Amino acid sequence: MGLRFRKSVKIAPDVKLNLNKKSTSVTFGGKGIHHTISSTGKKTSTVEIPGTGISYSKISGSTNKKSSSTANDDYYFDDLDNDIDDDYNLDDISDSVNVNNNKKPQKKEQISPFKVAGCLTQVIILVLLVCVFSWVISFFNSLKGSLESPSEEDIPVISETVEPETPAPETTPMYANAEVNVRSGAGTATEIIGTLSPSEEVAVISNENGWTKILYNDAEAYVSSNYLSENIPNVAQPTTSVEQSTQDTNVPTEHRSALKKARLYSDAMNMSKQGIYDQLISEYGESFSEEATQYAMDNLQADWNANALKKAKDYSDTMHMSKQDIYDQLISEHGEKFTAEEAQYAVDNVSADWNANALAKAKDYRDSMDMSPEAIRDQLASEYGEKFTVEEANYAISNLN
């Protein structure tokens, strides 16, 4: 038996470098199947069944002519489950075992420096090949990963442009004082798009020329200003008593219709008793019969003083009329047709700034008719004009800028 030296170094996954005193080899593979290439030119392929000790090895390319074996295929049965190249090498066996076969002992071969240099060169070349092979595998793995999972820079960023929302217009709450049509525009010729019920709250945007712009189903719409009020109206509840039901059943349909119209004119338009009567019976109005009209007026429950007061307030707020002019308009047979008592109650209780009304009228005359201050004063105080008091007219001219 000779001196034996062997060292196995793992240089990459499933790649080992084997060193001994005469040669160098590289083993590729792991348990079950592996291939060994020696610097002497010998190549060994081994297939084994792990855990059984059974393996098959095929050797090719050997330059050793001293081997006593004449076959290239060998079978091994071993009780140990170890890699064959990890424990021994055929070159090592040939170096450590000398079979005489009745031949003379051979002389020990001298190791020349050139052979050592050649072995080292082969080792360096094998190591370089293994490194290059490992680098190529790592490069392709990283390239495959980059193709399968693109980086954040490669992913296009889709930006959504958010348009600013248009702010909702400022609104004021008001209430329908009767059932009223909702129209698409300001005027009776426009399309009817809905109806407001009595006491229904609406959001008012603005008022112009007797029409009120409101928000209706999240869109702008219009209703007549006469049918809206700032306070919740007291809408009379229908009578459910047996007596009232019997009475309504016995009343002709025309009479009931006339009464409904009379209530509408009183509650929505704040008309006087005489004004409602004339509207119901007029051939240019509702054209009810005299009996139906009289039935409506006899059964209509209304506060005529309150109606007169509301009319007075409308004239003061919208037309800036004087106290005397409002009174005359309320009692006039060509105007509102209230009684003198009802008109007097209205002008005595209306909340109005007569000086401010006079000033507003003065500005209208100056801006629209280009009148002089003295002519404006005369128009304000004239009994045929605006009918303001002298003090109110003087206040208007003094504050007219």
TORMARDO-27579 format. One record per residue: residue in three letters; x, y, z of N, C-alpha, C in turn. Coordinates in steps of 0.001 Angstrom, whole numbers, plus 500000, padded with zeros to 6 digits. Example, Ala and Ser with C-alpha at 12.3 -4.5 7.8 and 13.67 -1.06 7.14 Angstrom:
ALA513190494310507800512300495500507800513200496700507800/SER512850497750507080513670498940507140512900500030507870/
% end
This chain:
MET500861498805500000500000500000500000500888501232500000/GLY500573502236499143501335503467499077500669504595499839/LEU501352505722499927500806506906500593499683507496499745/ARG498591507813500367497399508306499650497048509720500123/PHE496785510592499119496341511971499436495167512337498528/ARG494122512845499130492949513273498339492199514365499099/LYS491768515395498355491005516513498939489889516920497968/SER488656517001498483487509517378497653486968518729498138/VAL486838519702497198486395521068497545485162521411496705/LYS484093521868497376482871522287496668483046523727496191/ILE483017523936494874483267525274494326482010525913493761/ALA480948525142493603479665525649493097478603524613493445/PRO477300524975493356476258523977493624476400522761492724/ASP476537521568493350476675520290492635477937520224491781/VAL478970521018492151480262520967491449481361520870492500/LYS482244519841492407483336519628493367484650519474492615/LEU485702520022493221487060519902492694487800518877493557/ASN488299517794492936488969516710493644490469516782493359/LEU491300516776494428492755516874494310493387515627494913/ASN494345515037494188495197513979494762496613514191494275/LYS497508513282494651498934513550494405499332513401492942/LYS498488512683492146498867512464490758497974513182489763/SER496763513527490140495841514115489165494815515009489870/THR494088515667489038493006516546489523491745516215488724/SER490601516212489387489349515896488693488236516818489185/VAL487205516928488362486029517742488678484805516843488573/THR483934516905489597482724516094489628481498516995489502/PHE480634516663488549479383517380488332478235516466488744/GLY477265517008489486476097516232489873476082515962491360/GLY475064515242491816474898514963493228474561513509493444/LYS473814513277494523473411511919494840472546511340493719/GLY472837510110493350472027509445492342472713509371491000/ILE473268510508490524473949510525489231474966511645489245/HIS476189511351488808477225512362488704478259511926487668/HIS479064512880487215480064512646486174481360513291486614/THR482473512524486494483781513000486936484719513045485744/ILE485428514188485599486426514365484533487773514551485210/SER488741513689484887490075513747485490491048514439484560/SER492121514988485151493156515640484346493942514638483521/THR493827513360483830494518512322483044493745511943481797/GLY492536512522481670491712512189480515490642511185480804/LYS490620510646481970489648509621482328488314510290482675/LYS487226509696482237485876510186482489485064509060483114/THR484434509373484240483666508362484968482246508854485162/SER481268508068484700479842508366484893479274507330485850/THR478592507807486884478095506911487932476613507156488155/VAL475867506059488229474447506095488557474240505155489730/GLU473570505618490801473390504793491980471980504944492508/ILE471594503970493311470296504014493993470579504382495433/PRO470250505611495856470600506039497214469965505123498243/GLY470753504798499267470244504012500381470351502524500197/THR470745502038498966470821500585498727472247500073498608/GLY473197500963498307474584500524498084474823500006496705/ILE473833500082495826473963499578494463474258500745493543/SER475272500649492696475631501710491760476214501102490503/TYR476213501910489468476772501495488183477673502599487698/SER478949502233487297479917503215486827480437502803485462/LYS480607503832484613481182503596483293482390504481483133/ILE483540503882482801484809504607482704485224504612481243/SER485647505780480782486108505892479397487259506863479330/GLY488063506728478252489150507660478004490349507471478897/SER490542506301479528491674506084480433492941505831479631/THR494051506415480076495372506199479449496239505273480265/ASN495702504724481336496482503833482227496425502414481677/LYS497539501931481141497631500599480547498032499543481559/LYS498314499968482797498772499019483788497623498445484565/SER496405498911484282495264498420485040495031496964484715/SER494772496187485745494542494760485560493148494479485057/SER492274495488485055490902495274484608490835495426483110/THR490144494515482439489991494570480984488612495040480595/ALA487775495256481515486403495682481198486235497149481554/ASN485373497835480809485101499243481050483882499466481918/ASP483024498490482037481814498625482830481959497808484097/ASP481774498413485262481922497752486549480685497958487371/TYR480287496960488177479171497046489114479731496974490521/TYR479201497793491420479676497853492779478527497609493715/PHE478795496786494745477798496559495800478449496949497110/ASP477920497944497733478549498477498931477476498730499966/ASP477806498550501238476839498783502310476765500244502715/LEU477687501074502218477708502486502605477059503319501519/ASP476239504305501933475533505192500975476328506465500802/ASN477565506345500214478430507507500007478732507626498524/ASP479039508858498134479404509106496740480741508448496468/ILE480854507699495348482071506937495069483259507839494858/ASP483024508992494244484156509873493979484569510640495211/ASP483701510693496247484095511371497483485074510511498284/ASP485069509182498085485878508286498929487152507792498235/TYR487056507574496933488248507048496271488192507424494818/ASN489337507266494155489495507528492736490258506370492143/LEU489893506040490924490542504880490305492033505099490136/ASP492403506368489922493839506658489811494542506381491115/ASP493789506749492261494409506518493560494580505023493817/ILE493613504257493390493699502811493601494865502225492836/SER495040502705491600496147502182490790497482502561491378/ASP497504503693492130498760504140492742499047503390494036/SER497962502977494757498163502385496076498201500864496066/VAL497656500270495040497622498805494965498491498334493791/ASN499367497448494012500253496936492963500023495446492847/VAL499438495098491720499168493685491457500321493104490635/ASN500992492103491139502190491559490481501855490660489310/ASN500851489750489526500536488784488491501808488084487964/ASN502666487743488931503910487027488591504830487844487715/LYS504723489213487822505624490091487072506580490746488025/LYS507624491298487490508621491963488306508099493288488831/PRO508482493637490056508071494962490587508585496080489705/GLN507701497031489483508056498195488652508664499287489516/LYS509457500063488875510081501184489577509084502305489763/LYS509230502992490881508361504130491188508665505274490245/GLU507585505823489684507745506888488675508124508207489359/GLN509073508871488781509509510163489302508552511274488820/ILE508195512175489729507314513314489370508193514460488921/SER508031514833487634508848515925487093508159517269487318/PRO508905518347487386508293519691487545507362520051486408/PHE507654519558485184506803519878484050505418519262484195/LYS505399518050484772504097517401484969503266518124486022/VAL503952518586487078503244519356488111502678520646487525/ALA503495521324486686503028522558486054501847522281485137/GLY501917521142484423500796520805483550499526520544484333/CYS499656519864485477498473519600486314497879520898486844/LEU498745521784487308498252523073487807497541523860486715/THR498105523809485520497467524524484397496086523955484119/GLN495983522621484149494681522005483915493675522376485015/VAL494187522413486259493310522798487369492790524213487194/ILE493685525127486828493281526534486629492242526639485515/ILE492470525893484426491529525936483302490167525404483723/LEU490176524286484498488912523726484960488169524695485887/VAL488932525338486792488307526310487704487714527468486928/LEU488451527961485929487929529062485107486671528632484357/LEU486678527405483818485483526934483108484289526825484036/VAL484550526331485257483451526215486221482914527588486591/CYS483779528570486810483340529941487139482528530556486007/VAL483041530352484774482303530896483625480935530234483516/PHE480897528919483727479626528197483660478640528706484729/SER479162528881485948478300529397487031477804530810486724/TRP478686531650486166478280533026485843477195533045484764/VAL477373532155483754476374532098482683475016531682483235/ILE475013530683484151473743530234484743473093531361485543/SER473896532077486349473347533194487147472814534301486262/PHE473525534581485153473086535647484253471728535314483622/PHE471583534071483155470306533696482534469173533645483549/ASN469466533240484787468428533255485826467963534677486130/SER468911535610486250468530536998486515467792537610485334/LEU468207537253484101467515537766482919466087537250482859/LYS465903535963483198464555535391483206463676536056484253/GLY464252536314485435463476536980486486463075538390486111/SER463986539123485433463653540489485040462572540521483965/LEU462537539489483097461495539445482069460142539081482659/GLU460136538194483655458868537763484246458260538813485155/SER459081539570485871458576540597486800459175541941486447/PRO458492542740485636459024544054485251459169544960486459/SER460152545831486378460395546771487474459336547858487490/GLU459307548604488592458329549680488730458537550767487675/GLU459804550928487224460060551946486202459443551562484866/ASP459346550220484608458777549766483331457263549799483310/ILE456634549865484498455174549865484560454664551271484289/PRO453859551463483253453358552820482973452426553297484069/VAL452590554545484422451761555150485460450621555901484788/ILE449405555485485099448219556113484511447695557135485504/SER447742558356485128447278559423486019445867559837485625/GLU445024559951486621443643560357486395443488561845486702/THR442929562545485753442690563969485945441340564162486599/VAL441363564714487798440132564931488552439689566374488342/GLU438548566515487711438025567849487470437389568400488742/PRO437662569654489046437060570224490267435548570310490148/GLU434887570012491236433432570046491248432924571490491289/THR431856571722490545431256573049490543430492573253491846/PRO430828574311492586430131574505493864428644574749493658/ALA427846574200494561426397574365494476426018575811494800/PRO425019576353494115424615577742494392424005577866495782/GLU424135579068496353423536579325497654422014579408497498/THR421324578776498427419871578719498349419238579170499655/THR417950579525499574417159579931500734415912579060500781/PRO415579578505501937414388577652501999413107578476501947/MET412144578012501160410809578600501110409808577450500995/TYR408515577784501098407491576755501164406361577083500183/ALA405839576040499555404704576206498654403445576426499492/ASN402705577485499179401469577748499927400241577155499244/ALA400465576444498139399385575739497446400028574783496453/GLU399233573958495854399769573075494809400116573916493590/VAL401384573804493147401857574674492078402707573858491119/ASN402633574237489832403405573555488797404863574004488833/VAL405768573069488562407200573352488416407515573303486930/ARG408123574369486419408363574502484981409851574549484671/SER410164574242483409411559574234482970412100575629482741/GLY411241576609482589411676577987482366410752578969483046/ALA411120580233482978410330581283483613409228581736482654/GLY408049581154482799406933581518481947405940580379481840/THR404684580728481614403646579701481527403709578918480218/ALA404486579406479253404601578688477980405652577589478033/THR406409577510479127407455576492479226406880575163479704/GLU407677574121479614407220572763479927407045572562481431/ILE405967571876481803405734571506483198406497570217483485/ILE407402570258484463408242569092484764407927568489486122/GLY406986569071486866406639568521488169405635569397488881/THR405329569023490123404360569754490934404830569788492375/LEU404642570934493023404916571072494448403611570952495222/SER403657570228496328402487570084497192402441571227498203/PRO401274571543498748401180572581499773402099572273500955/SER402808573296501429403765573219502544405060572510502181/GLU405254572122500927406503571461500542407645572474500498/GLU408766572096501083409928572996501150410730572902499856/VAL411205574054499397412033574110498200413250574989498481/ALA414315574769497708415530575576497822415496576653496750/VAL415386577907497168415244579030496246416628579595495927/ILE416871579789494619418147580361494168418027581862493965/SER416985582293493248416820583728492975415379583991492549/ASN415022585287492514413700585743492064413881586774490962/GLU413013586685489953413113587633488843411791587683488091/ASN411228588888488011410027589130487207408871588188487556/GLY408637587994488841407507587190489272407722585694489223/TRP408938585255488876409252583824488828410430583543489750/THR410397582393490403411428582002491357412185580807490818/LYS413524580960490765414375579847490342414668578972491564/ILE414417577664491432414591576731492549415433575545492096/LEU415878574761493082416517573481492806415449572391492900/TYR415253571674491808414221570640491764414830569388491164/ASN414920568330491966415566567084491538416987567340491059/ASP417733568141491858419145568463491599419344569237490298/ALA418321569894489800418432570719488593417663572015488814/GLU417964573018488007417290574310488124415911574257487472/ALA414950574827488141413580574880487626412942576179488120/TYR411672576405487707411010577669488011409581577424488492/VAL409149578263489448407750578287489889407328579741490015/SER406026579954489998405507581312490173405781581780491598/SER406293583000491734406642583542493052405419583702493944/ASN404227583843493340403014584037494139402654582796494963/TYR403221581643494605402852580406495284403899579962496304/LEU404834580845496645405864580529497636405819581537498776/SER406144581070499970406199581943501139407387581546502008/GLU407849582518502814409002582260503659408649581380504854/ASN407402581416505304406961580630506452406091579471505997/ILE406063578423506813405243577259506490403773577641506584/PRO403029577539505487401618577928505520400778576933506313/ASN399698577442506891398759576582507602397755576025506603/VAL398047574844506126397182574198505138396085573468505879/ALA394837573794505564393705573176506248393646571694505941/GLN393501570884506985393381569452506820391959569085506391/PRO391799568094505582390468567708505123389624567196506285/THR388343567573506281387414567148507322387023565698507085/THR387080564897508146386789563472508013385536563068508778/SER384796564048509277383603563697510042382516563156509119/VAL381556562423509713380461561836508931379581562925508345/GLU379343564010509118378484565090508635379096565758507418/GLN380436566012507479381086566693506356381089565802505115/SER381328564505505309381327563583504173379965563551503503/THR378883563539504322377540563533503765377240564816503027/GLN377720565944503618377473567239502989378178567335501645/ASP379484566894501582380224566956500326379584566073499267/THR379020564969499693378397564070498724377164564702498091/ASN376449565526498873375226566133498360375468567413497574/VAL376712567966497661377029569215496961377362568908495515/PRO376835569689494575377155569477493159378650569626492900/THR379086568951491883380527568977491545380996570378491227/GLU380202571180490508380608572533490157380814573371491410/HIS379947573197492412380081573972493636381383573620494366/ARG381688572323494418382927571913495084384153572442494342/SER384091572441493017385205572962492227385390574455492454/ALA384273575181492536384357576625492779384976576914494143/LEU384629576114495140385194576301496477386700576034496481/LYS387139574997495759388578574712495675389334575862495020/LYS388757576422493952389397577555493288389461578758494213/ALA388391578997494958388368580133495880389454579989496946/ARG389621578777497462390688578548498449392061578791497846/LEU392246578374496601393530578578495935393839580069495776/TYR392866580852495342393087582290495164393367582974496502/SER392713582504497552392919583131498861394269582746499457/ASP394589581452499425395812580990500082397072581300499283/ALA397001581196497970398197581355497154398419582787496690/MET397329583513496399397474584844495825396992585956496751/ASN396488585592497931396096586573498954395091587610498414/MET394137587116497647393153588017497046392051588378498049/SER391349589467497767390230589902498613388981589076498301/LYS387986589208499158386744588456498956386064588876497664/GLN385962590192497421385329590676496200386144590282494966/GLY387462590340495090388321589969493957388163588510493585/ILE388030587636494587387836586208494305386480585969493650/TYR385427586636494174384082586463493613384079586849492135/ASP384654588025491843384673588485490448385464587532489550/GLN386549586955490083387369586041489281386635584740488992/LEU385865584253489971385154582994489778384012583113488779/ILE383304584234488800382103584363487965382392584971486600/SER383568585606486447383864586318485203383997585350484026/GLU383448585811482871383596585004481655385035585016481165/TYR385834585962481652387255586001481305388102585325482393/GLY387420584823483442388104584126484529387730582653484557/GLU387049582226485666386729580815485830385375580430485237/SER384474581427485060383164581195484414382272580212485178/PHE382347580249486507381414579436487292380036580107487304/SER379029579318487589377672579870487704377562580737488951/GLU376524581568489003376346582445490149376098581637491419/GLU375344580531491311375069579705492483376349579045493007/ALA377171578525492103378416577881492531379371578894493132/THR379425580105492535380315581139493052379877581583494447/GLN378568581764494608378076582198495915378307581117496973/TYR378132579856496570378398578749497501379873578780497951/ALA380774579041497001382200579070497331382511580201498317/MET381937581396498091382238582516498960381619582328500350/ASP380448581673500403379802581456501696380546580427502544/ASN381227579504501885381904578425502619383424578606502685/LEU383923579679502108385367579942502136385762580539503476/GLN386737579928504131387267580437505384388585581132505108/ALA388619582437505295389814583218504988389915584390505943/ASP391143584824506190391421586016507009391709587148506022/TRP390702587990505755390850589028504743391833590105505180/ASN391898590393506477392896591357506957394320590851506679/ALA394515589539506921395845588964506672396186588995505188/ASN395198588743504345395441588814502906395818590233502480/ALA395101591213503016395405592605502685396803592989503157/LEU397200592517504338398530592830504865399614592219503978/LYS399407590994503524400399590365502637400519591112501311/LYS399375591562500783399424592338499543400175593644499750/ALA399937594298500871400621595552501164402133595342501253/LYS402523594266501883403956593974502008404586593721500636/ASP403882592989499764404403592748498411404600594061497656/TYR403630594959497737403739596242497038404907597065497591/SER405111597009498902406196597780499497407558597206499139/ASP407688595862499208408998595244498996409401595197497533/THR408454594988496646408797594798495235408670596066494399/MET407708596963494753407468598144493931407792599445494652/HIS408201599380495929408610600552496713407544601660496706/MET406307601235496870405192602193496838405065602923498178/SER404399604094498134404157604863499358402972604278500123/LYS402804604723501353401712604226502188400358604560501581/GLN400189605792501114398924606205500532398644605481499220/ASP399672605296498443399503604621497157399111603150497357/ILE399683602509498374399317601117498671397854601048499118/TYR397448601989499961396054602012500437395091602140499259/ASP395395603087498367394531603287497204394487602047496313/GLN395615601373496179395662600168495337394857599029495963/LEU394854598945497294394130597865497967392608598032497845/ILE392119599273497905390665599473497897390116599723496497/SER390987599952495539390523600304494198389726599178493561/GLU388620599559492852387833598555492128388578598025490906/HIS389621598757490515390489598291489424391762597650489976/GLY391839597583491312393009596979491951392640595718492701/GLU392856595765494051392679594553494844391267594380495401/LYS390481595470495513389069595410495916388859594973497374/PHE389840595302498249389627595080499679388710596176500221/THR388133595921501386387325596954502037388250598010502625/ALA387671599178502944388469600254503515389074599824504856/GLU388297599089505657388813598621506951389986597663506761/GLU389875596775505806390958595808505572392209596507505047/ALA392022597482504156393163598216503622393848599034504709/GLN393030599693505582393612600492506650394397599601507630/TYR393846598445507901394565597494508775395923597131508159/ALA395937596945506860397166596531506188398242597610506264/VAL397898598880505905398916599923505888399351600310507301/ASP398470600088508281398853600401509657399792599347510249/ASN399744598142509732400531597051510319401668596548509424/VAL401770597085508235402839596632507361404173597160507866/SER405201596300507780406550596701508196407268597263506970/ALA407339598605506907407929599252505731408685600495506157/ASP409767600812505420410538602044505618410170602967504462/TRP409232603909504728408715604760503661409788605679503100/ASN410718606149503945411829606959503434412685606162502444/ALA412964604901502803413756604058501904413014603806500600/ASN411689603616500679410909603434499454410980604667498571/ALA410877605850499172410958607104498405412312607242497729/LEU413368606913498444414712606995497860414864606015496692/ALA414341604785496842414425603808495751413676604314494520/LYS412500604915494716411748605474493581412520606609492923/ALA413153607466493731413921608588493181415062608082492296/LYS415732607046492721416829606497491916416311605910490603/ASP415124605291490655414547604749489426414269605860488415/TYR413683606974488881413390608099487982414680608700487416/ARG415686608817488273416940609414487798417622608511486772/ASP417710607201487046418462606296486181417721605954484903/SER416382605826484978415638605386483803415085606542482969/MET414796607676483612414175608783482880415030610039482860/ASP416208610030483519417144611168483521416461612456483995/MET415630612351485026414915613525485558415810614294486519/SER415538615615486635416282616470487556415813616211488990/PRO416605616569489984416189616359491376414881617053491722/GLU414656618269491192413432618991491527412215618331490890/ALA412374617834489652411264617144488989410954615832489707/ILE411997615188490198411788613941490947411031614227492236/ARG411381615348492913410702615697494163409211615906493918/ASP408898616611492855407483616868492551406739615569492238/GLN407388614662491511406751613395491156406505612536492398/LEU407422612548493334407281611741494543406137612235495414/ALA405972613551495528404975614111496454403619614356495803/SER403531614235494473402277614543493783401193613522494098/GLU399923614015494242398798613113494452398464612335493187/TYR398996612791492057398823612078490796400066611243490459/GLY401023611298491372402264610546491170402405609432492196/GLU403478609528493000403792608445493940403124608619495300/LYS402647609836495631401874610083496845402662609907498146/PHE403986610168498087404774610201499315404527611525500032/THR404821611591501309404716612853502044405865613759501630/VAL405713615053501932406764616017501583408063615653502302/GLU407955615242503558409158614880504319409871613681503675/GLU409106612716503237409708611536502610410354611897501272/ALA409707612803500504410290613234499230411577614007499458/ASN411587614903500453412805615664500738413940614762501194/TYR413608613738501959414636612793502396415270612092501172/ALA414431611715500222414929611025499045415859611918498235/ILE415493613186498044416335614081497234417632614387497976/SER417573614562499300418766614857500079419779613700500048/ASN419302612485499928420198611310499947420428610717498568/LEU419945611422497541420152610924496183421560611273495746/ASN422352610303495476423765610531495108423913610610493594/
% end
